[in-house]
Amino acid sequence: MSKRMNWILALALAVGIAGCASNPTVTTSTVIVAGVGPVEVEQLDVEIVDVQPAERIVVVRQGARSWHVAVPAVFGNLQNIQPGDRVEIRRVEGAILGAKRARKGAKPGIVYTEAVSQGSFQNLPDKFVVRTLTLTARFQGFDPATGLVSYVGPWGARSLTVVDPVIKQDLTRLRRGDMIELTFAEGFHFLKI
């Protein structure tokens, strides 16, 4: 797989880790990043199940769980990705940039909005790429005292810490069961196995 395709696939596949795990096998390690402090690096090994280049969709699987990944056009075509390819994805979760109620009828999913240049992930041990994404999930609750928002996304239940006071205020207006859109940045690294 070409180096460009590695980055394209990495952008597309780091999807689920960004806030949607329902019992996938995810291993973690902690590293110290200059200017950020200790960060947790998650690793997920997945298999490519299906590639739909015209629709810009890649389906990945781990065990019995599979999910769709929408790949933006900016990352090139998907012609060199084949079913059966195995990839290892490493991800560092970034800060939540926004939270709002999703449109009526929205289903859990992930959309990558753009690749971004952000210095906060530059000192990780591998070459991580930073991007923003919007995660659509079912809101479970928000604890203003701890800043912890809980939700259920494409991979199941997850929680994230919110520090921005405006986002905290937005989350206090939501009710359990509401579909929400969380936007945040993350760093990730891709390696074909």
C-alpha positions in Angstrom: 0.0 0.0 0.0 1.5 3.4 -0.9 2.5 5.9 1.8 -0.3 8.3 0.6 -2.8 5.5 0.9 -1.6 4.7 4.4 -2.4 8.2 5.5 -5.7 8.1 3.7 -6.7 4.9 5.4 -5.4 6.1 8.7 -7.6 9.2 8.5 -10.6 7.0 7.6 -10.1 4.2 10.1 -9.2 5.9 13.3 -12.9 6.5 13.3 -14.3 4.3 15.9 -11.7 4.8 18.5 -12.6 8.5 18.5 -15.4 7.9 20.8 -17.3 4.8 20.0 -16.0 1.5 21.5 -18.3 -1.3 22.4 -16.0 -4.0 23.4 -13.4 -3.8 20.7 -9.9 -4.9 21.8 -8.1 -1.7 22.5 -4.7 -1.6 24.1 -3.3 1.5 25.7 -0.1 3.0 26.8 0.8 6.3 28.3 3.5 8.7 26.9 4.6 12.1 28.0 4.1 14.8 25.3 6.0 18.0 25.6 3.6 20.9 26.3 0.7 18.5 26.9 1.8 16.1 29.7 0.8 12.5 30.0 -1.5 11.2 27.2 -3.0 7.8 26.6 -2.3 6.2 23.2 -5.0 3.7 22.2 -4.2 0.9 19.7 -6.8 -1.0 17.7 -6.2 -3.7 15.1 -8.9 -4.0 12.4 -9.5 -5.8 9.1 -10.8 -4.1 5.9 -14.1 -5.8 5.1 -15.4 -3.8 2.1 -14.4 -0.8 0.1 -16.9 1.3 -1.8 -14.7 3.9 -3.7 -17.6 5.6 -5.5 -19.4 6.2 -2.2 -16.1 6.9 -0.3 -17.0 4.3 2.3 -14.7 1.7 3.9 -16.1 -1.0 6.2 -13.8 -2.3 8.9 -14.2 -5.2 11.4 -12.7 -6.4 14.6 -14.1 -9.7 15.8 -17.9 -9.8 15.2 -18.2 -6.0 15.2 -18.0 -4.0 11.9 -18.6 -0.4 11.1 -18.7 2.1 8.2 -16.1 4.8 7.8 -16.9 7.8 5.5 -13.6 9.0 3.8 -13.6 12.7 2.6 -12.5 13.3 -1.0 -9.5 15.4 0.1 -7.8 12.1 1.1 -7.7 10.7 -2.4 -9.3 7.7 -4.0 -9.7 4.3 -2.3 -8.6 2.1 -5.2 -5.6 0.6 -3.5 -7.4 -0.6 -0.4 -8.6 -4.2 -0.5 -10.8 -6.4 1.6 -8.7 -8.5 3.9 -6.0 -5.9 4.5 -5.2 -5.6 8.2 -4.2 -2.3 9.8 -3.1 -1.1 13.2 -4.4 2.3 14.3 -3.0 4.3 17.2 -5.0 7.2 18.5 -4.6 10.0 21.0 -7.8 11.7 22.0 -7.9 15.5 21.8 -10.1 18.1 23.3 -13.8 18.4 22.5 -14.3 21.5 20.3 -18.1 21.6 20.2 -21.3 19.8 21.3 -24.9 20.3 20.0 -28.2 18.4 19.5 -28.1 16.4 16.3 -30.8 16.7 13.6 -34.0 14.7 14.0 -33.6 11.1 12.9 -29.8 11.1 13.1 -28.0 7.8 13.6 -24.7 7.1 15.4 -21.8 7.7 13.1 -18.6 9.6 12.5 -17.7 12.2 9.8 -14.2 13.6 9.4 -14.4 17.2 8.6 -10.8 18.1 7.8 -7.1 17.4 8.5 -5.7 20.1 10.8 -2.2 21.2 11.7 -1.9 21.2 15.4 1.4 21.4 17.4 0.1 19.6 20.5 0.6 16.2 19.0 4.0 16.8 17.4 6.1 15.2 20.2 4.4 11.8 20.1 6.8 8.9 19.5 5.5 8.2 16.0 4.4 10.5 13.2 0.8 11.3 14.2 -1.6 13.1 11.9 -4.2 15.5 13.5 -7.7 15.9 12.3 -11.1 17.0 13.5 -14.2 14.8 13.4 -17.9 15.0 14.3 -19.3 12.0 16.2 -23.1 11.5 16.3 -24.1 9.6 19.4 -26.9 9.1 21.9 -26.4 11.3 25.0 -26.3 9.5 28.3 -25.5 12.3 30.7 -23.2 15.1 31.8 -21.7 15.6 35.2 -20.8 19.3 35.6 -18.7 18.6 38.7 -16.3 16.3 36.9 -16.8 17.6 33.4 -17.5 14.0 32.2 -19.9 13.6 29.2 -21.2 10.0 28.6 -22.6 8.8 25.3 -23.3 5.8 23.1 -21.8 5.9 19.6 -21.2 3.5 16.8 -19.0 1.3 19.0 -20.9 1.6 22.2 -20.6 3.5 25.5 -17.8 6.0 26.0 -17.0 9.0 28.2 -15.0 12.2 27.6 -13.9 15.0 29.8 -15.0 18.5 28.8 -13.0 21.5 30.0 -14.5 24.4 27.9 -17.2 26.3 29.9 -19.3 27.1 26.8 -19.4 23.4 25.8 -20.3 22.4 29.4 -23.2 24.9 29.3 -24.4 23.4 26.0 -24.3 19.9 27.5 -26.4 20.9 30.5 -29.3 21.6 28.1 -29.4 18.1 26.8 -31.6 15.2 28.1 -30.6 11.5 28.3 -31.5 9.8 25.0 -31.0 12.9 22.8 -28.9 12.4 19.7 -25.9 14.7 19.9 -23.0 15.8 17.7 -19.6 16.1 19.4 -16.8 17.7 17.4 -13.2 17.2 18.5 -9.6 16.9 17.3 -7.5 13.8 17.6 -4.0 12.6 16.7 -3.6 9.2 15.0 -1.0 6.9 13.4 -1.5 4.1 10.9 0.5 1.0 10.2 -0.4 -1.8 7.9 0.2 -5.2 9.5 
